């Protein structure tokens, strides 16, 4: 068991604490014993939708015929955040995965890294004859999920084709895939009571406007700030759940989607920090609400590893930092008239594949994203 002094030195709880609640379960284990762990873990896993059809493609590891164990070495997880609009489900329109985030967990389990794939990266979407998809050349990578989910193949088909596309682009093989609609974070944020975030540049929202002093949802998708635009001013503050979620979507700036990627990584870190705070882990009712909301928001393929083992197998992450990493140096990389991946990012993917990210980032510290504090 860690000493109090060691606990105070721990700066940022893990990604798993924000998304699947591992850290809270472990903290409660020390306070409430096995009964508490089983109760909260059951509350989480009973709501998670799981499948074994995403990672059973031949190029992704093959079909699973029996329960597996979590890999002993490095672990790579793929997180797909969906951009689902009102009415799409009813009309049968499939979503795009506008958030594509690689979580690389080093074999030491002391560090985890977030690497965002730019959603507009032009690539070839691979064919998957098992689902009747014959491939699509030179498409934005966020369309892979849409193609896979079409024709009633649902999130399993979407996640499978998106994972194949990311694997082809990066060379990384994944041990788990998580799918979440970013609106699903709203319930988690509400259960947490919001989070503390830092705005490092003034930006406006394309989804909200100010009406009679109140933020209200806007109609349409303006490309320039309207007269009554909602602006996010520089500075650090506690944000309400809707406000934090909107911050993670801001993209109207010179760096466009790269700022949005950074905001999403900031949100995950803020959620991790809040989830591991004394005000949360010391409040069983709040923990219960957060885990219930997390479970309802997640869809998961652990490649044959039982969900409980998958969660407990990541417990060592509580000792390390969650490190956000830039792709393409944090700005648009033009390749063949569209957005691509530059040479430094290709080497970043190679380092992740070989579990050499810490060594690579020591040589390239400019790729590590700051904590989001306002620039001076």
One Martini backbone bead per residue (centre of mass of N, CA, C, O) as a GRO file, in nm:
protein
  376
    1UNK     BB    1   0.099   0.034   0.020
    2UNK     BB    2   0.070   0.359   0.004
    3UNK     BB    3   0.173   0.640   0.106
    4UNK     BB    4   0.087   0.962   0.163
    5UNK     BB    5   0.331   1.087   0.031
    6UNK     BB    6   0.310   0.937  -0.236
    7UNK     BB    7   0.024   1.038  -0.310
    8UNK     BB    8   0.098   1.345  -0.326
    9UNK     BB    9   0.305   1.309  -0.575
   10UNK     BB   10   0.073   1.243  -0.747
   11UNK     BB   11  -0.043   1.422  -1.021
   12UNK     BB   12  -0.192   1.206  -1.236
   13UNK     BB   13  -0.430   1.030  -1.308
   14UNK     BB   14  -0.557   0.803  -1.507
   15UNK     BB   15  -0.738   0.745  -1.783
   16UNK     BB   16  -0.905   0.517  -1.654
   17UNK     BB   17  -1.045   0.698  -1.447
   18UNK     BB   18  -1.214   0.862  -1.656
   19UNK     BB   19  -1.339   0.616  -1.835
   20UNK     BB   20  -1.332   0.328  -1.623
   21UNK     BB   21  -1.251   0.359  -1.303
   22UNK     BB   22  -1.000   0.220  -1.175
   23UNK     BB   23  -0.895   0.403  -0.944
   24UNK     BB   24  -1.152   0.403  -0.770
   25UNK     BB   25  -1.161   0.103  -0.716
   26UNK     BB   26  -0.880   0.090  -0.573
   27UNK     BB   27  -0.931   0.288  -0.347
   28UNK     BB   28  -1.181   0.133  -0.234
   29UNK     BB   29  -1.030  -0.124  -0.160
   30UNK     BB   30  -0.881   0.003   0.087
   31UNK     BB   31  -1.159   0.092   0.236
   32UNK     BB   32  -1.385  -0.163   0.155
   33UNK     BB   33  -1.292  -0.392  -0.001
   34UNK     BB   34  -1.421  -0.648  -0.186
   35UNK     BB   35  -1.717  -0.560  -0.183
   36UNK     BB   36  -1.676  -0.280  -0.306
   37UNK     BB   37  -1.541  -0.367  -0.567
   38UNK     BB   38  -1.768  -0.547  -0.675
   39UNK     BB   39  -1.986  -0.335  -0.684
   40UNK     BB   40  -1.847  -0.118  -0.871
   41UNK     BB   41  -1.765  -0.306  -1.101
   42UNK     BB   42  -2.053  -0.399  -1.169
   43UNK     BB   43  -2.163  -0.117  -1.232
   44UNK     BB   44  -1.983  -0.077  -1.475
   45UNK     BB   45  -2.001  -0.355  -1.651
   46UNK     BB   46  -2.319  -0.384  -1.681
   47UNK     BB   47  -2.321  -0.129  -1.909
   48UNK     BB   48  -2.122  -0.243  -2.100
   49UNK     BB   49  -2.054  -0.273  -2.429
   50UNK     BB   50  -1.965  -0.579  -2.589
   51UNK     BB   51  -1.704  -0.733  -2.798
   52UNK     BB   52  -1.533  -0.969  -3.057
   53UNK     BB   53  -1.543  -0.823  -3.367
   54UNK     BB   54  -1.311  -0.613  -3.406
   55UNK     BB   55  -1.022  -0.787  -3.335
   56UNK     BB   56  -1.075  -1.052  -3.548
   57UNK     BB   57  -0.906  -0.961  -3.761
   58UNK     BB   58  -0.631  -1.072  -3.918
   59UNK     BB   59  -0.475  -0.779  -3.895
   60UNK     BB   60  -0.561  -0.762  -3.557
   61UNK     BB   61  -0.522  -1.097  -3.446
   62UNK     BB   62  -0.780  -1.244  -3.458
   63UNK     BB   63  -0.961  -1.480  -3.342
   64UNK     BB   64  -1.139  -1.564  -3.044
   65UNK     BB   65  -1.166  -1.882  -2.850
   66UNK     BB   66  -1.049  -1.757  -2.579
   67UNK     BB   67  -0.950  -1.649  -2.300
   68UNK     BB   68  -0.753  -1.379  -2.214
   69UNK     BB   69  -0.468  -1.187  -2.148
   70UNK     BB   70  -0.298  -0.939  -2.060
   71UNK     BB   71  -0.040  -0.797  -2.166
   72UNK     BB   72   0.294  -0.766  -2.054
   73UNK     BB   73   0.344  -0.540  -2.219
   74UNK     BB   74   0.251  -0.327  -2.415
   75UNK     BB   75  -0.033  -0.099  -2.461
   76UNK     BB   76  -0.295  -0.057  -2.711
   77UNK     BB   77  -0.537   0.198  -2.750
   78UNK     BB   78  -0.859   0.273  -2.901
   79UNK     BB   79  -1.024   0.587  -2.940
   80UNK     BB   80  -1.369   0.657  -3.030
   81UNK     BB   81  -1.523   0.958  -3.126
   82UNK     BB   82  -1.842   1.068  -3.182
   83UNK     BB   83  -2.045   1.237  -3.443
   84UNK     BB   84  -2.366   1.282  -3.327
   85UNK     BB   85  -2.669   1.364  -3.459
   86UNK     BB   86  -2.971   1.464  -3.469
   87UNK     BB   87  -3.156   1.190  -3.626
   88UNK     BB   88  -2.959   0.967  -3.727
   89UNK     BB   89  -3.071   0.706  -3.605
   90UNK     BB   90  -3.353   0.724  -3.746
   91UNK     BB   91  -3.217   0.745  -4.053
   92UNK     BB   92  -2.936   0.562  -4.056
   93UNK     BB   93  -2.701   0.744  -3.998
   94UNK     BB   94  -2.367   0.754  -3.984
   95UNK     BB   95  -2.092   0.802  -3.812
   96UNK     BB   96  -1.805   0.977  -3.720
   97UNK     BB   97  -1.461   0.966  -3.613
   98UNK     BB   98  -1.356   1.268  -3.474
   99UNK     BB   99  -1.213   1.079  -3.261
  100UNK     BB  100  -0.859   0.975  -3.260
  101UNK     BB  101  -0.717   0.778  -2.994
  102UNK     BB  102  -0.407   0.696  -2.866
  103UNK     BB  103  -0.319   0.455  -2.610
  104UNK     BB  104   0.001   0.437  -2.465
  105UNK     BB  105   0.130   0.167  -2.269
  106UNK     BB  106   0.382   0.099  -2.107
  107UNK     BB  107   0.542  -0.179  -1.987
  108UNK     BB  108   0.589  -0.043  -1.698
  109UNK     BB  109   0.314   0.125  -1.618
  110UNK     BB  110   0.420   0.446  -1.576
  111UNK     BB  111   0.310   0.518  -1.872
  112UNK     BB  112   0.096   0.740  -2.068
  113UNK     BB  113  -0.020   0.804  -2.409
  114UNK     BB  114  -0.148   1.067  -2.617
  115UNK     BB  115  -0.265   1.016  -2.964
  116UNK     BB  116  -0.369   1.208  -3.225
  117UNK     BB  117  -0.572   1.173  -3.508
  118UNK     BB  118  -0.636   1.337  -3.770
  119UNK     BB  119  -0.951   1.344  -3.915
  120UNK     BB  120  -0.833   1.454  -4.219
  121UNK     BB  121  -0.673   1.223  -4.297
  122UNK     BB  122  -0.532   1.098  -4.580
  123UNK     BB  123  -0.652   0.776  -4.695
  124UNK     BB  124  -0.683   0.431  -4.713
  125UNK     BB  125  -0.957   0.236  -4.704
  126UNK     BB  126  -0.988  -0.072  -4.623
  127UNK     BB  127  -1.070  -0.374  -4.700
  128UNK     BB  128  -1.372  -0.584  -4.598
  129UNK     BB  129  -1.514  -0.871  -4.700
  130UNK     BB  130  -1.675  -0.965  -4.441
  131UNK     BB  131  -1.859  -0.678  -4.488
  132UNK     BB  132  -1.861  -0.578  -4.798
  133UNK     BB  133  -1.592  -0.405  -4.821
  134UNK     BB  134  -1.384  -0.258  -5.098
  135UNK     BB  135  -1.295   0.017  -5.045
  136UNK     BB  136  -1.120   0.352  -5.011
  137UNK     BB  137  -0.979   0.614  -5.171
  138UNK     BB  138  -0.889   0.899  -5.051
  139UNK     BB  139  -0.974   0.948  -4.737
  140UNK     BB  140  -1.101   1.030  -4.457
  141UNK     BB  141  -1.050   0.864  -4.163
  142UNK     BB  142  -1.339   0.928  -4.032
  143UNK     BB  143  -1.496   0.741  -4.253
  144UNK     BB  144  -1.451   0.449  -4.161
  145UNK     BB  145  -1.676   0.421  -3.957
  146UNK     BB  146  -1.910   0.478  -4.148
  147UNK     BB  147  -1.866   0.242  -4.345
  148UNK     BB  148  -1.883   0.014  -4.124
  149UNK     BB  149  -2.185   0.103  -4.011
  150UNK     BB  150  -2.324   0.041  -4.244
  151UNK     BB  151  -2.587  -0.163  -4.301
  152UNK     BB  152  -2.632  -0.244  -3.990
  153UNK     BB  153  -2.335  -0.283  -3.843
  154UNK     BB  154  -2.258  -0.072  -3.658
  155UNK     BB  155  -2.019  -0.027  -3.416
  156UNK     BB  156  -1.858  -0.279  -3.489
  157UNK     BB  157  -1.801  -0.206  -3.786
  158UNK     BB  158  -1.683   0.075  -3.738
  159UNK     BB  159  -1.448  -0.009  -3.547
  160UNK     BB  160  -1.310  -0.209  -3.734
  161UNK     BB  161  -1.243  -0.019  -3.975
  162UNK     BB  162  -1.098   0.199  -3.812
  163UNK     BB  163  -0.875   0.013  -3.701
  164UNK     BB  164  -0.760  -0.071  -3.975
  165UNK     BB  165  -0.685   0.216  -4.066
  166UNK     BB  166  -0.492   0.283  -3.830
  167UNK     BB  167  -0.304   0.044  -3.866
  168UNK     BB  168  -0.213   0.116  -4.157
  169UNK     BB  169  -0.100   0.403  -4.081
  170UNK     BB  170   0.089   0.309  -3.808
  171UNK     BB  171   0.137  -0.017  -3.728
  172UNK     BB  172  -0.058  -0.055  -3.496
  173UNK     BB  173  -0.151  -0.277  -3.244
  174UNK     BB  174  -0.449  -0.368  -3.075
  175UNK     BB  175  -0.594  -0.446  -2.737
  176UNK     BB  176  -0.813  -0.209  -2.762
  177UNK     BB  177  -1.159  -0.079  -2.793
  178UNK     BB  178  -1.316   0.247  -2.782
  179UNK     BB  179  -1.656   0.371  -2.771
  180UNK     BB  180  -1.765   0.723  -2.788
  181UNK     BB  181  -1.984   0.962  -2.726
  182UNK     BB  182  -1.916   1.278  -2.634
  183UNK     BB  183  -2.196   1.315  -2.502
  184UNK     BB  184  -2.140   1.089  -2.286
  185UNK     BB  185  -1.968   1.281  -2.097
  186UNK     BB  186  -2.188   1.444  -1.961
  187UNK     BB  187  -2.266   1.245  -1.736
  188UNK     BB  188  -1.988   1.239  -1.603
  189UNK     BB  189  -1.963   1.545  -1.551
  190UNK     BB  190  -2.218   1.566  -1.377
  191UNK     BB  191  -2.122   1.366  -1.157
  192UNK     BB  192  -1.865   1.551  -1.092
  193UNK     BB  193  -1.926   1.873  -1.132
  194UNK     BB  194  -1.710   1.912  -1.316
  195UNK     BB  195  -1.415   2.103  -1.430
  196UNK     BB  196  -1.075   2.195  -1.456
  197UNK     BB  197  -0.975   2.458  -1.689
  198UNK     BB  198  -0.752   2.574  -1.954
  199UNK     BB  199  -0.729   2.871  -2.142
  200UNK     BB  200  -0.484   2.964  -2.402
  201UNK     BB  201  -0.711   3.075  -2.608
  202UNK     BB  202  -0.914   3.268  -2.782
  203UNK     BB  203  -1.250   3.135  -2.835
  204UNK     BB  204  -1.520   3.019  -3.035
  205UNK     BB  205  -1.850   2.912  -3.064
  206UNK     BB  206  -2.058   2.701  -3.292
  207UNK     BB  207  -2.300   2.605  -3.066
  208UNK     BB  208  -2.303   2.889  -2.912
  209UNK     BB  209  -2.492   3.155  -2.767
  210UNK     BB  210  -2.586   3.482  -2.656
  211UNK     BB  211  -2.893   3.520  -2.455
  212UNK     BB  212  -2.957   3.730  -2.222
  213UNK     BB  213  -2.677   3.617  -2.075
  214UNK     BB  214  -2.717   3.330  -2.214
  215UNK     BB  215  -2.643   3.011  -2.296
  216UNK     BB  216  -2.727   2.890  -2.625
  217UNK     BB  217  -2.826   2.702  -2.869
  218UNK     BB  218  -2.734   2.687  -3.194
  219UNK     BB  219  -2.789   2.750  -3.530
  220UNK     BB  220  -2.600   2.583  -3.712
  221UNK     BB  221  -2.256   2.651  -3.884
  222UNK     BB  222  -2.054   2.880  -3.834
  223UNK     BB  223  -1.745   3.041  -3.976
  224UNK     BB  224  -1.818   3.293  -3.801
  225UNK     BB  225  -1.859   3.516  -3.563
  226UNK     BB  226  -2.116   3.621  -3.415
  227UNK     BB  227  -2.235   3.878  -3.238
  228UNK     BB  228  -2.333   3.645  -3.002
  229UNK     BB  229  -2.091   3.503  -2.921
  230UNK     BB  230  -1.920   3.245  -2.758
  231UNK     BB  231  -1.654   3.303  -2.538
  232UNK     BB  232  -1.327   3.181  -2.465
  233UNK     BB  233  -1.134   3.279  -2.216
  234UNK     BB  234  -0.852   3.333  -2.078
  235UNK     BB  235  -0.800   3.079  -1.841
  236UNK     BB  236  -0.873   2.948  -1.519
  237UNK     BB  237  -1.152   2.714  -1.449
  238UNK     BB  238  -1.460   2.620  -1.356
  239UNK     BB  239  -1.657   2.390  -1.535
  240UNK     BB  240  -1.924   2.307  -1.671
  241UNK     BB  241  -2.026   2.039  -1.837
  242UNK     BB  242  -2.108   2.183  -2.107
  243UNK     BB  243  -1.851   2.361  -2.121
  244UNK     BB  244  -1.635   2.136  -2.131
  245UNK     BB  245  -1.746   1.999  -2.385
  246UNK     BB  246  -1.720   2.247  -2.569
  247UNK     BB  247  -1.417   2.290  -2.539
  248UNK     BB  248  -1.353   2.007  -2.686
  249UNK     BB  249  -1.477   2.146  -2.976
  250UNK     BB  250  -1.288   2.360  -3.036
  251UNK     BB  251  -1.173   2.503  -3.387
  252UNK     BB  252  -1.162   2.824  -3.419
  253UNK     BB  253  -0.852   2.849  -3.574
  254UNK     BB  254  -0.538   2.829  -3.701
  255UNK     BB  255  -0.534   2.505  -3.588
  256UNK     BB  256  -0.801   2.386  -3.543
  257UNK     BB  257  -0.804   2.053  -3.486
  258UNK     BB  258  -0.552   2.072  -3.298
  259UNK     BB  259  -0.698   2.219  -3.072
  260UNK     BB  260  -0.915   2.005  -3.027
  261UNK     BB  261  -0.730   1.778  -2.945
  262UNK     BB  262  -0.614   1.926  -2.699
  263UNK     BB  263  -0.880   1.965  -2.549
  264UNK     BB  264  -0.944   1.664  -2.516
  265UNK     BB  265  -0.693   1.599  -2.350
  266UNK     BB  266  -0.755   1.797  -2.124
  267UNK     BB  267  -1.021   1.669  -2.038
  268UNK     BB  268  -0.912   1.391  -1.956
  269UNK     BB  269  -0.720   1.498  -1.740
  270UNK     BB  270  -0.935   1.644  -1.568
  271UNK     BB  271  -1.102   1.391  -1.510
  272UNK     BB  272  -0.878   1.233  -1.372
  273UNK     BB  273  -0.827   1.433  -1.144
  274UNK     BB  274  -1.116   1.437  -1.030
  275UNK     BB  275  -1.150   1.127  -0.982
  276UNK     BB  276  -0.885   1.135  -0.771
  277UNK     BB  277  -1.017   1.300  -0.571
  278UNK     BB  278  -1.130   1.336  -0.252
  279UNK     BB  279  -1.426   1.433  -0.335
  280UNK     BB  280  -1.476   1.151  -0.478
  281UNK     BB  281  -1.344   0.892  -0.336
  282UNK     BB  282  -1.503   0.990  -0.058
  283UNK     BB  283  -1.779   0.946  -0.247
  284UNK     BB  284  -1.979   0.687  -0.315
  285UNK     BB  285  -2.213   0.825  -0.468
  286UNK     BB  286  -2.036   0.957  -0.685
  287UNK     BB  287  -1.898   0.706  -0.788
  288UNK     BB  288  -2.155   0.563  -0.877
  289UNK     BB  289  -2.241   0.772  -1.094
  290UNK     BB  290  -1.986   0.765  -1.268
  291UNK     BB  291  -1.984   0.461  -1.337
  292UNK     BB  292  -2.263   0.453  -1.466
  293UNK     BB  293  -2.202   0.663  -1.690
  294UNK     BB  294  -1.961   0.518  -1.816
  295UNK     BB  295  -2.099   0.251  -1.893
  296UNK     BB  296  -2.323   0.387  -2.082
  297UNK     BB  297  -2.090   0.519  -2.286
  298UNK     BB  298  -1.966   0.236  -2.353
  299UNK     BB  299  -1.764   0.061  -2.597
  300UNK     BB  300  -1.611  -0.280  -2.604
  301UNK     BB  301  -1.282  -0.425  -2.694
  302UNK     BB  302  -1.054  -0.683  -2.542
  303UNK     BB  303  -0.966  -0.939  -2.695
  304UNK     BB  304  -1.078  -1.166  -2.470
  305UNK     BB  305  -1.060  -0.999  -2.221
  306UNK     BB  306  -1.175  -0.965  -1.937
  307UNK     BB  307  -1.295  -0.685  -1.806
  308UNK     BB  308  -1.185  -0.715  -1.519
  309UNK     BB  309  -0.891  -0.773  -1.605
  310UNK     BB  310  -0.850  -0.520  -1.771
  311UNK     BB  311  -0.878  -0.323  -1.535
  312UNK     BB  312  -0.677  -0.449  -1.320
  313UNK     BB  313  -0.426  -0.454  -1.521
  314UNK     BB  314  -0.410  -0.111  -1.486
  315UNK     BB  315  -0.324  -0.029  -1.188
  316UNK     BB  316  -0.020   0.080  -1.236
  317UNK     BB  317  -0.096   0.371  -1.355
  318UNK     BB  318  -0.106   0.540  -1.084
  319UNK     BB  319   0.223   0.608  -1.102
  320UNK     BB  320   0.167   0.783  -1.355
  321UNK     BB  321   0.149   0.961  -1.648
  322UNK     BB  322  -0.049   1.158  -1.862
  323UNK     BB  323   0.060   1.206  -2.203
  324UNK     BB  324   0.051   1.457  -2.429
  325UNK     BB  325   0.068   1.439  -2.794
  326UNK     BB  326   0.194   1.552  -3.087
  327UNK     BB  327   0.093   1.599  -3.415
  328UNK     BB  328   0.250   1.766  -3.659
  329UNK     BB  329   0.336   1.987  -3.438
  330UNK     BB  330   0.028   2.118  -3.423
  331UNK     BB  331  -0.011   2.121  -3.748
  332UNK     BB  332  -0.067   2.139  -4.063
  333UNK     BB  333  -0.022   1.867  -4.307
  334UNK     BB  334   0.079   1.878  -4.631
  335UNK     BB  335  -0.051   1.617  -4.860
  336UNK     BB  336  -0.151   1.603  -5.167
  337UNK     BB  337  -0.372   1.845  -5.095
  338UNK     BB  338  -0.379   1.742  -4.795
  339UNK     BB  339  -0.396   1.567  -4.508
  340UNK     BB  340  -0.123   1.441  -4.313
  341UNK     BB  341   0.189   1.274  -4.241
  342UNK     BB  342   0.473   1.330  -4.104
  343UNK     BB  343   0.786   1.219  -4.034
  344UNK     BB  344   0.773   1.255  -3.723
  345UNK     BB  345   0.507   1.094  -3.688
  346UNK     BB  346   0.600   0.829  -3.806
  347UNK     BB  347   0.816   0.792  -3.578
  348UNK     BB  348   0.616   0.795  -3.347
  349UNK     BB  349   0.471   0.533  -3.429
  350UNK     BB  350   0.723   0.354  -3.418
  351UNK     BB  351   0.776   0.400  -3.115
  352UNK     BB  352   0.509   0.280  -3.016
  353UNK     BB  353   0.539   0.000  -3.143
  354UNK     BB  354   0.834  -0.035  -2.977
  355UNK     BB  355   0.829   0.101  -2.697
  356UNK     BB  356   0.990   0.422  -2.741
  357UNK     BB  357   0.863   0.695  -2.643
  358UNK     BB  358   1.036   0.813  -2.417
  359UNK     BB  359   1.296   0.836  -2.589
  360UNK     BB  360   1.177   1.011  -2.816
  361UNK     BB  361   1.076   1.255  -2.630
  362UNK     BB  362   1.353   1.336  -2.524
  363UNK     BB  363   1.441   1.425  -2.822
  364UNK     BB  364   1.117   1.552  -2.845
  365UNK     BB  365   0.978   1.782  -2.642
  366UNK     BB  366   0.788   1.946  -2.846
  367UNK     BB  367   0.556   1.707  -2.844
  368UNK     BB  368   0.478   1.799  -2.567
  369UNK     BB  369   0.210   1.890  -2.395
  370UNK     BB  370   0.092   2.108  -2.209
  371UNK     BB  371  -0.128   2.186  -1.930
  372UNK     BB  372  -0.291   2.466  -2.033
  373UNK     BB  373  -0.169   2.707  -1.954
  374UNK     BB  374  -0.142   3.019  -1.996
  375UNK     BB  375   0.006   3.224  -2.193
  376UNK     BB  376   0.238   3.496  -2.163
   0.00000   0.00000   0.00000
